[in-house]
Amino acid sequence: MTERIVKLSDASATQMLGIDLGRSLTAGSVLLLTGDLGSGKTTLVQGLAQGMDIEDSIVSPTFTIINEYFSGRLPLYHLDLYRLSNAEVDDLHLESYWLGLETAPGIVAIEWAERLSYLPEDYLRIELTYDVVDGRVAKISN
């Protein structure tokens, strides 16, 4: 497992990290996003979408659970598991998104990914935290 720490000075830096990822990730990529409320998960996904040339407004799917965007270079599947229990998450069979069983291959970004009891074989985990000394930090591992 490789790990990289990225210091993010503000929301713009968080969004820029997302833009860079959106430009470089390929179909089938899965991002597991973790961090407290307000840590920048949705901001990162907004940048991701921008880097994928998606012009739609990106909002957290807290109540809808899944937002799908098809207007960019690849589909983006944005999931938010915040309001769900682990059992409810299991019942959704979200693996169909990263296995491409019922959807076109794209990029899957999952907020509150710690609620998944099963993980894809390959993924990029991004843990967003805030440190009083360092500010916002993204710990990226795969």
C-alpha positions in Angstrom: 0.0 0.0 0.0 1.3 3.4 -0.9 0.3 6.5 1.0 0.7 10.2 0.2 -0.1 13.2 2.4 -1.3 16.4 0.7 -1.7 19.6 2.7 -4.7 21.6 1.5 -4.6 25.3 2.4 -8.3 26.0 1.6 -11.4 24.8 -0.2 -9.9 25.8 -3.5 -6.9 23.6 -2.9 -9.3 20.7 -2.1 -11.1 21.4 -5.3 -7.9 21.5 -7.3 -6.9 18.1 -5.9 -10.2 16.8 -7.3 -9.6 18.5 -10.6 -6.2 16.8 -10.9 -7.8 13.4 -10.1 -10.7 14.0 -12.5 -8.2 14.6 -15.3 -6.1 11.5 -14.6 -8.5 8.7 -13.4 -9.7 6.1 -15.8 -13.0 4.2 -16.1 -13.4 1.8 -13.2 -11.7 4.0 -10.7 -13.3 4.0 -7.2 -12.6 6.8 -4.7 -13.4 5.9 -1.0 -13.8 9.3 0.7 -13.8 9.5 4.5 -13.7 12.4 6.9 -15.9 14.4 9.4 -18.8 16.6 8.3 -17.4 19.6 6.6 -14.0 18.1 5.9 -14.3 18.7 2.1 -15.6 15.4 0.6 -18.2 17.1 -1.6 -15.8 19.9 -2.5 -13.3 17.2 -3.7 -16.0 15.6 -5.8 -17.0 19.0 -7.3 -13.4 19.3 -8.4 -13.4 15.7 -9.7 -16.4 16.5 -11.8 -14.8 19.7 -13.1 -11.6 17.7 -14.1 -13.9 15.2 -15.9 -15.5 18.1 -17.9 -18.9 17.7 -16.2 -20.7 21.0 -16.3 -23.6 19.9 -14.1 -23.9 21.4 -10.6 -22.5 18.8 -8.1 -24.3 18.5 -4.8 -24.0 15.9 -2.1 -26.5 13.1 -2.6 -27.2 13.0 1.2 -30.9 12.3 0.7 -30.9 10.7 -2.8 -28.0 8.5 -1.9 -26.7 8.4 -5.6 -26.3 11.1 -8.2 -25.2 10.0 -11.7 -23.6 12.4 -14.2 -23.1 11.5 -17.8 -22.1 14.7 -19.5 -18.3 14.5 -19.0 -15.6 12.4 -20.6 -16.7 9.5 -18.4 -19.8 8.9 -16.2 -19.5 9.9 -12.6 -21.3 8.0 -9.9 -21.4 10.1 -6.7 -22.7 8.2 -3.6 -23.2 9.5 -0.1 -23.7 6.8 2.6 -24.1 9.2 5.6 -27.7 8.5 6.4 -27.5 4.7 6.0 -26.6 1.9 8.4 -24.1 -0.7 7.3 -27.0 -3.2 6.7 -28.8 -0.7 4.5 -25.6 -0.1 2.5 -25.2 -3.8 2.0 -28.8 -4.1 0.7 -28.0 -1.5 -2.1 -25.5 -3.9 -3.8 -23.2 -0.9 -4.7 -20.7 -3.3 -6.2 -22.7 -3.1 -9.4 -21.2 0.4 -9.8 -17.6 -0.5 -9.6 -18.1 -3.8 -11.4 -20.0 -2.2 -14.3 -22.8 -4.7 -14.0 -25.7 -2.3 -14.7 -24.0 0.9 -15.5 -21.5 2.2 -18.1 -17.9 2.1 -16.7 -17.1 5.4 -15.1 -15.6 6.8 -11.9 -17.3 6.0 -8.6 -16.9 8.5 -5.7 -18.3 7.3 -2.3 -18.6 9.7 0.6 -18.7 8.1 4.1 -17.1 5.0 2.6 -16.4 3.6 6.1 -20.0 2.4 6.0 -19.1 -0.1 3.3 -18.7 -3.7 4.7 -17.3 -4.8 1.4 -14.7 -3.0 -0.8 -13.8 -3.2 -4.4 -10.5 -4.9 -5.3 -8.9 -1.7 -6.4 -9.6 1.7 -5.0 -8.1 5.0 -3.9 -8.9 6.0 -0.3 -8.9 9.7 0.5 -9.2 10.6 4.2 -9.8 14.3 4.7 -9.0 15.7 8.1 -8.4 19.1 9.7 -5.3 19.7 11.9 -4.9 22.9 13.9 -1.2 23.1 12.9 -1.3 21.8 9.3 -4.9 22.8 8.3 -6.8 20.5 6.0 -4.9 17.4 5.0 -5.7 14.6 2.5 -4.2 11.2 3.2 -4.3 9.3 -0.1 -3.7 5.6 -0.1 -4.3 2.6 -2.4 
